[in-house]
Amino acid sequence: MVNPQHDPTGGAAPSEPVDIAIYGATGFVGALTARHLAEHAPPGVRIALAGRSEAKLAATRASLPGAAREWPLIVADSSDRAATDRLAAAARVVLTTVGPYAKYGRQLVESCARAGTHYADLTGEVLFVRDTIDRWHGVAESTGARIVHSCGYDSIPSDLGVWLAHRAAAADDAGGLTEVRTVATLRGGVSGGTVDSLRGHIDAVRTDRRQRRLAADPHTLSPDRAAEPTPSQPADAGWPARLDDGTWTAPFVMASHNTRIVRRSNALLGHAYGPGLRYGELQGCGTGPVGAVTAAGVTGGIGALVGAFTVPAIRPLLDRVLPSPGAGPSERTRERGWFRMDVRARTESGRSYRVTVSGPGDPGYAATAVMLGESGLALATGGSALPGRAGSLTPATAMGDVLVDRLRAAGHTYRVSPG
C-alpha cells in the first residue's frame, strides 16, 4: 500500500501501486512520453505523472487527452531518498527522463532496485551505467527488478537491431556474428539533455584518470571484463570514410555509448552473438561530393564541440547557443524528423544479414518518447513473455521480442533480410 498524497488540483494520488510512473513528466521528453501513453496505452493500464512540482505536474496532466486528465500525481525530488523510495513503491515500472543521470539519477536507481520495481531511462552516460551496475545489479537480481538503461534513440535501435541479426543467424545455423556495422542516418534537432550529458562526461574524464580509462574501454559495461574475448573493436571516432556502396560516413556521436550497450547484451547472453563480434557505428552522410563535404563537416563539428567543452572560458558562450536541458524543437520540426539505422552483419560462415530499424519523428524527442513509452508498456504488461532475467540489463536482454513487437505496432520498422 502507498499512503495517499494531498493533491489540491482535484486528482487522487495513488493509494495502490500504478503500472507506470513517468518521472520528469513536466520536462520536454517526459511530456511527450506522457502524451504517447495517454493515446496508446491499452485500457486498464494505470499511469501516474511524477516530478518535483505538483503545480507543473497538474499543468502537464491538464494538457493530456481524455482519461489521462485524471491520472494521479506523485511529488518526488531525486535527491530525497525517502521520496524516491515512495515513488518506487508506488509503481510497478518507473520511466525517468530526468538527466543528466550521473547528477540526478543514482538515488532513483537504488530505490527501484531495492523495491523490485522495473526502471527505464534515456541515459547515454556510460560512466553512470557502469556505476549503477557496480552498485545495484546484484540487489536488482535479488528483488526481481529489471534496471534498463538507454531506452530511447540511445540505444534501442542499435541494441535491438544487432539482437535481431543474431536471431536470424542463429535460426539459419549460420554461426556467430563477426563483423557488424551500423550506419545511422537521421533528421532532427540537437537534444539539450544530450548536450548536458556530454558536458558532464567531458568534465569527468578530464579530471579523473580512472574514469578516462573506463570511458575508453570498449567493454566497460561488461559483467566480467576479464572474461571478455579479445578481438579488437572499431574506434568510436575517426575520419570521413567511403563505404563500398559509395556512402560517405563520419563518426556517429552516439557510437561510444551504443556500442558498449550492444557488447553488454552479448556478454549478458553468454556471448551468444559470437565471441569474435566486432561492432562499430558510423553516421551516413550521403554519396558523391555532397556526401564527402557533409562527412567532413560532421567530423569537424563533433571535434570542435568536444574541444570547446574542454576550454572553461568558452563554456558560457556554448551555454547561450546550445539547447538547454528540458527544452526541445517545435512540433513541426519534431514531425519532420526521422531516423534510420542500417545494421550490416557478417557471420562465421560468411553469410550476411541486414537489419533496417527506422521510424518517424525527431529521433531525440518524438521517436525517443515512443521508445520509452513502449518500453514502459513492455515491462508493465509483458509478463511471462519477457526474458526471464533481472538486474542491470539492456533493452534486448530485458525485453527482446516483446519490445520489438510493441515498437512495430507503434509504427517503427524492424526488418531483417539477407545480405
C-alpha positions in Angstrom: 0.0 0.0 0.0 1.1 3.6 -0.7 0.0 6.4 1.6 -2.2 8.9 -0.4 -0.7 12.3 -1.0 -2.6 15.5 -1.0 -3.4 16.8 -4.4 -5.1 20.2 -4.4 -5.7 20.1 -8.1 -8.5 17.6 -7.6 -6.9 14.4 -8.8 -6.2 11.5 -6.4 -2.7 10.4 -5.7 -2.3 6.6 -5.9 -3.5 4.6 -2.9 -2.4 1.4 -4.8 0.7 1.0 -7.0 0.2 2.1 -10.6 1.5 0.2 -13.5 3.8 3.0 -14.8 5.0 6.3 -13.3 6.6 8.8 -15.6 9.2 10.7 -13.6 10.2 14.0 -15.2 6.7 14.3 -16.8 6.9 18.1 -16.8 10.1 18.2 -19.0 10.0 18.1 -22.8 10.5 14.4 -23.4 8.6 13.5 -20.3 5.6 15.3 -21.5 5.9 13.7 -25.0 6.1 10.3 -23.3 3.0 11.0 -21.2 1.1 12.0 -24.3 2.1 8.9 -26.2 0.9 6.7 -23.3 -2.3 8.7 -23.0 -3.0 8.0 -26.6 -1.7 4.4 -26.9 -1.6 2.6 -23.6 -4.0 -0.4 -23.5 -7.2 0.0 -21.4 -6.7 -0.8 -17.8 -3.0 0.2 -17.6 -2.8 2.6 -14.7 -0.3 5.5 -15.1 0.9 8.3 -12.9 2.9 11.5 -13.5 5.8 12.2 -11.2 8.2 15.1 -10.6 9.3 17.8 -8.2 6.5 20.3 -8.7 2.9 19.4 -8.1 1.7 22.6 -9.9 3.7 21.8 -13.0 2.5 18.1 -12.9 -1.1 19.3 -12.8 -0.5 21.6 -15.8 1.0 18.7 -17.8 -1.9 16.5 -16.8 -4.4 19.1 -17.9 -2.8 19.2 -21.4 -3.4 15.5 -21.9 -6.4 14.0 -23.7 -9.3 12.0 -22.3 -9.0 9.9 -19.1 -5.3 10.9 -18.7 -6.6 14.1 -17.1 -7.4 12.0 -14.1 -4.0 10.3 -13.7 -2.6 10.5 -10.2 0.4 12.7 -9.4 3.4 11.8 -7.3 5.7 14.5 -6.0 9.3 13.4 -5.6 12.7 15.1 -5.6 15.5 13.0 -7.0 17.9 14.0 -4.1 15.4 12.9 -1.4 15.9 9.2 -0.6 12.5 8.9 1.2 10.8 10.5 -1.8 12.4 8.2 -4.4 11.6 5.2 -2.2 7.9 6.3 -2.1 8.0 6.7 -5.9 9.5 3.2 -6.4 6.9 1.7 -4.1 4.1 3.5 -5.9 4.7 1.9 -9.3 5.5 -1.4 -11.0 7.6 0.5 -13.6 9.3 3.8 -13.3 10.2 5.7 -16.5 12.6 8.6 -15.9 13.6 11.4 -18.2 15.5 13.4 -15.5 19.1 13.8 -16.5 22.0 14.2 -16.6 21.6 10.9 -14.8 25.0 11.0 -13.2 23.8 14.1 -11.4 20.1 13.3 -10.7 19.6 9.5 -11.4 21.6 7.4 -8.9 19.1 7.6 -6.0 16.1 6.5 -8.1 18.0 3.5 -9.5 18.8 2.4 -5.9 15.2 2.9 -4.8 13.8 0.8 -7.7 16.5 -1.9 -7.3 15.7 -2.3 -3.6 11.9 -2.2 -4.2 11.8 -4.7 -7.0 10.4 -2.0 -9.3 11.3 -2.1 -13.0 13.1 1.0 -14.2 13.9 2.5 -17.7 15.7 5.7 -18.6 17.2 7.6 -21.5 20.8 7.8 -20.5 23.7 8.0 -22.9 26.2 8.3 -20.0 28.4 5.2 -20.0 30.1 6.1 -16.7 26.7 6.4 -15.0 25.6 3.0 -16.3 28.9 1.4 -15.1 28.4 2.9 -11.7 24.9 1.6 -11.3 25.9 -1.8 -12.5 28.6 -2.0 -9.8 26.2 -0.7 -7.1 22.8 -2.2 -7.8 23.0 -5.1 -10.3 23.1 -7.7 -7.5 20.4 -6.0 -5.5 18.1 -5.8 -8.5 18.7 -9.5 -9.3 17.7 -10.5 -5.8 14.4 -8.4 -5.9 13.5 -9.2 -9.5 13.8 -5.6 -10.7 14.8 -5.0 -14.3 17.0 -1.9 -14.4 17.1 -1.0 -18.1 19.2 1.9 -19.2 19.2 3.7 -22.6 15.6 3.1 -23.7 15.5 5.8 -26.3 17.4 6.6 -29.5 20.3 5.8 -27.3 20.3 2.8 -27.6 17.2 0.8 -28.6 17.7 0.8 -32.4 21.3 -0.3 -32.1 20.7 -2.9 -29.4 17.6 -4.5 -30.9 19.0 -4.3 -34.4 22.1 -6.4 -33.6 19.9 -8.7 -31.5 17.7 -9.4 -34.5 20.7 -10.0 -36.7 21.9 -12.6 -34.1 18.5 -14.2 -34.1 18.4 -14.5 -37.8 21.9 -16.0 -38.0 21.1 -18.5 -35.2 17.8 -19.6 -37.0 19.8 -20.3 -40.1 22.6 -22.0 -38.2 25.0 -19.5 -39.9 27.4 -19.2 -37.0 28.2 -16.3 -34.7 28.3 -12.7 -35.8 31.8 -11.4 -36.6 31.8 -8.0 -38.3 28.7 -5.9 -37.6 28.5 -2.2 -38.5 25.6 0.1 -38.1 25.2 3.2 -40.3 22.9 5.8 -38.9 21.1 8.5 -40.9 18.7 10.9 -39.3 17.0 14.2 -39.4 16.3 16.1 -36.2 17.4 18.7 -33.7 20.1 18.6 -31.1 18.9 17.4 -27.7 19.6 19.7 -24.7 19.8 16.7 -22.5 22.4 15.1 -24.7 24.4 18.2 -24.7 24.3 18.4 -20.9 25.3 14.8 -20.6 28.2 15.4 -23.0 29.3 18.3 -20.9 29.3 16.2 -17.7 31.1 13.3 -19.3 33.9 15.5 -20.6 34.3 17.0 -17.1 34.5 13.6 -15.5 37.1 12.1 -17.9 39.2 15.3 -17.9 39.7 15.3 -14.1 39.8 11.6 -13.2 42.2 9.2 -14.8 40.2 6.1 -13.8 37.1 7.5 -15.3 39.0 8.2 -18.5 40.2 4.6 -18.7 36.7 3.3 -18.1 35.2 5.6 -20.8 37.8 4.4 -23.3 37.4 0.7 -22.7 35.2 -0.8 -25.4 34.0 -3.4 -22.9 33.5 -1.1 -19.9 29.9 -2.3 -19.4 30.8 -6.0 -19.4 29.6 -8.0 -16.4 33.0 -9.6 -16.3 35.8 -7.7 -18.0 38.4 -10.4 -17.6 36.2 -12.9 -19.3 35.7 -10.8 -22.5 37.0 -12.3 -25.8 39.9 -10.3 -27.2 39.1 -9.2 -30.8 39.9 -5.6 -31.3 36.9 -3.2 -31.6 36.4 -0.5 -34.2 37.3 3.0 -33.0 34.5 5.3 -31.9 36.0 8.3 -33.7 37.9 8.8 -36.9 38.0 10.5 -40.2 35.4 10.6 -43.0 35.4 7.4 -45.0 33.7 6.0 -48.1 31.9 2.6 -47.9 31.8 0.1 -50.7 28.3 1.3 -51.8 29.6 4.9 -52.2 28.2 6.2 -48.9 30.4 8.7 -47.1 30.5 8.3 -43.4 31.5 10.3 -40.3 31.9 9.4 -36.7 28.5 8.9 -35.0 28.2 11.0 -31.8 26.3 8.2 -30.0 28.6 5.4 -31.0 30.7 5.4 -27.9 27.6 4.6 -25.8 25.6 2.4 -28.2 28.4 0.1 -28.9 29.0 -0.6 -25.2 25.3 -1.4 -24.7 25.4 -3.9 -27.6 28.5 -5.5 -26.2 26.9 -5.8 -22.8 23.9 -7.5 -24.3 26.3 -10.0 -25.9 28.1 -10.6 -22.7 24.9 -11.0 -20.6 23.8 -13.6 -23.1 27.0 -15.6 -22.7 28.5 -14.1 -25.9 25.7 -15.8 -27.9 26.2 -13.2 -30.6 29.6 -14.6 -31.1 32.9 -14.5 -29.2 34.5 -12.8 -32.2 32.0 -10.0 -32.5 33.4 -6.7 -33.7 30.8 -3.9 -33.6 31.0 -0.3 -34.7 28.8 2.6 -35.7 29.1 5.4 -38.2 26.9 8.2 -39.4 25.9 8.1 -43.1 26.2 11.4 -44.9 25.2 10.6 -48.4 27.1 9.9 -51.7 29.2 11.9 -54.1 30.7 15.3 -53.5 27.9 16.4 -51.3 28.3 13.4 -49.1 32.0 13.9 -48.8 31.6 17.6 -47.8 28.8 16.6 -45.3 31.0 13.9 -43.8 33.9 16.4 -43.4 31.6 18.9 -41.8 30.1 16.5 -39.3 33.6 15.2 -38.3 34.9 18.6 -37.8 31.8 19.8 -36.0 32.0 16.9 -33.5 35.7 17.6 -32.9 35.1 21.3 -32.4 32.3 20.8 -30.0 34.2 18.3 -27.8 37.2 20.5 -27.9 35.3 23.6 -27.0 33.8 21.9 -23.9 37.3 21.4 -22.6 38.0 25.1 -22.5 36.4 26.7 -19.5 36.4 30.2 -21.0 34.2 29.1 -23.9 31.6 27.3 -21.7 29.4 30.4 -21.2 29.2 31.0 -24.9 28.2 27.4 -25.6 25.6 27.6 -22.9 24.0 30.6 -24.7 23.9 29.0 -28.2 23.2 25.3 -27.4 19.8 24.0 -26.3 19.2 23.7 -22.6 18.0 20.6 -20.8 14.2 20.3 -20.8 13.9 22.4 -24.0 13.1 21.0 -27.4 12.3 21.7 -31.0 9.0 22.9 -32.4 6.2 20.5 -33.2 6.8 21.0 -36.9 10.5 20.1 -36.5 9.6 17.0 -34.5 7.1 15.8 -37.0 9.5 16.3 -40.0 12.3 14.3 -38.3 13.1 10.7 -38.8 15.8 8.1 -38.2 17.2 5.0 -39.9 19.8 2.5 -38.6 21.2 0.1 -41.2 22.8 -2.8 -39.4 25.0 -4.9 -41.7 26.3 -8.2 -40.2 28.6 -11.0 -41.3 28.8 -14.4 -39.7 31.4 -17.0 -39.1 30.1 -19.0 -42.1 30.4 -16.0 -44.4 26.6 -15.3 -44.6 25.4 -11.7 -44.5 22.3 -10.1 -42.9 20.9 -6.6 -43.0 18.6 -5.2 -40.3 16.7 -2.0 -41.0 15.5 -0.1 -38.0 13.7 3.2 -38.7 10.9 5.4 -37.5 9.2 8.8 -38.0 9.7 11.8 -35.8 12.7 13.7 -34.5 14.9 10.8 -33.1 15.9 12.6 -29.9 12.4 13.7 -29.0 9.4 12.3 -30.8 10.8 8.9 -31.6 12.5 8.6 -28.2 9.2 9.3 -26.5 7.7 6.4 -28.4 10.6 4.1 -27.5 10.5 5.0 -23.8 6.7 4.7 -23.6 6.6 1.3 -25.3 9.5 0.1 -23.0 7.3 1.0 -20.1 4.3 -0.9 -21.5 6.6 -3.9 -22.3 7.8 -4.0 -18.8 4.4 -3.5 -17.2 2.4 -5.8 -19.4 4.9 -8.3 -20.9 4.6 -10.8 -18.1 6.0 -14.3 -18.8 6.7 -13.3 -22.4 9.6 -11.1 -21.2 13.0 -12.8 -20.9 13.4 -14.4 -17.5 16.2 -12.3 -16.0 16.6 -9.4 -13.6 19.4 -7.0 -12.7 21.0 -4.2 -14.7 20.0 -5.2 -18.2 19.8 -3.8 -21.7 16.8 -3.3 -23.9 17.5 -6.5 -25.8 18.1 -8.7 -22.8 15.3 -7.2 -20.7 12.5 -7.0 -23.3 13.5 -8.7 -26.5 10.7 -9.7 -28.8 8.1 -8.1 -26.5 9.6 -4.6 -27.2 10.2 -5.3 -30.9 6.6 -6.2 -31.4 5.3 -3.2 -29.5 7.5 -0.8 -31.5 6.4 -2.3 -34.8 2.8 -1.8 -33.7 3.7 1.8 -32.8 4.9 2.5 -36.4 8.6 1.7 -36.2 10.3 -0.6 -38.7 12.4 -3.6 -37.6 13.1 -5.6 -40.8 15.6 -8.4 -41.3 16.8 -9.5 -44.8 19.7 -11.5 -46.2 22.9 -9.7 -47.1 
